Amino acid sequence: MSTDFIIGLAGEAVFVVLKASAPMLVLALVVGLLVSIFQATTQIQEQTLAFVPKIVAVFVSIIIFGPWILNTVIDFTYNLLNNLHNYIG
């Protein structure tokens, strides 16, 4: 195994992690922005108001995007383990 291969594999793994976590992060960002706008317009400065909707949004995104995330991670793992003999030799 060469260093170029390991760096490429690590880059691919990071890309898969970013792709799998993107729906949750984007939804949490949008909900956080909406809650911040609501807090700024109503002048409510309750700290828990910012966290609870984001947690609920992340749970909902896990339920909605869970099968896609699982398929993405399984495909990466399957390709890695299926081609392992090519990587070692």
N, C-alpha and C positions, 0 to 999 in steps of 0.2 A: 504494500500500500504506500502510495506516495503522499507527500504533503498536499499536493494539488488536489488529489482525490478526497482527502479528509476535509480540506477547506471547502470543496464543492459540496460534499455531503452535509457538512455543518450548515452551509448556506441554504441548502434545500430544506433541511430540518427547520431552520429559523423561518423560512418562507411558509412552510406548512403550519407552523405554530401561529404565525401572524394571520394567515388565511383562516384558520380555525377560530381564532379569537376575535376577528374583525366584526362579526355581527353583534356580539355582546358589547364590544367597546363602542361601536358607533351608536347603538341604541342607548347605552348609558350616557354618552356624550350629548345626544339630542335631548334626552329627558332631563339631564342636569342643566342644560341651557334653558329649556322651557321653565323649569322650576326657578332658576335664577332670575329670569325675566319676570316671572310671577312675583317673586319676593321683592324685586326692585320696584315694581309698580304698586304693590300693596304695602310696602315697607314692613313686611313681616320678617323678622330676623331669627326665626326658629331654626336651630341647627339640624334637628332631626327631619325637618321638612325636605332637606336636600338629599338625605341618604335613603330614606324609605322608598320613595318612588324609583330611585335608581336600582335598588336591590330587587324590587318587584319587576322592573323592566328587564334586568339581567336574567331573572328566573324565567320570565316569559320567553325571552330570546333563546334560552337553553331548551325550553320545551319545543319551540317552533323550529329552531335550526339544529337541534340535537342530532337527528339522523344524518343530516348533511355533514356535520362536524365529525361524527363517528366514521362515516364513509371516507372522508378525507384522510383521517389519521390511519384508518385500516388500509387504504390504498397505498399510502406512503410506507407503512410497515411491511405490507405484503411485497411491494416492489423491492424494498431493502433486503428482506430475508430471502426472497426468491432469487435475487441476483447476487447473493453473498458469495457464492463460489466464484463468480467473475471478479469480485473485488479482492478477494484474498489471493488468488492465483496470479 
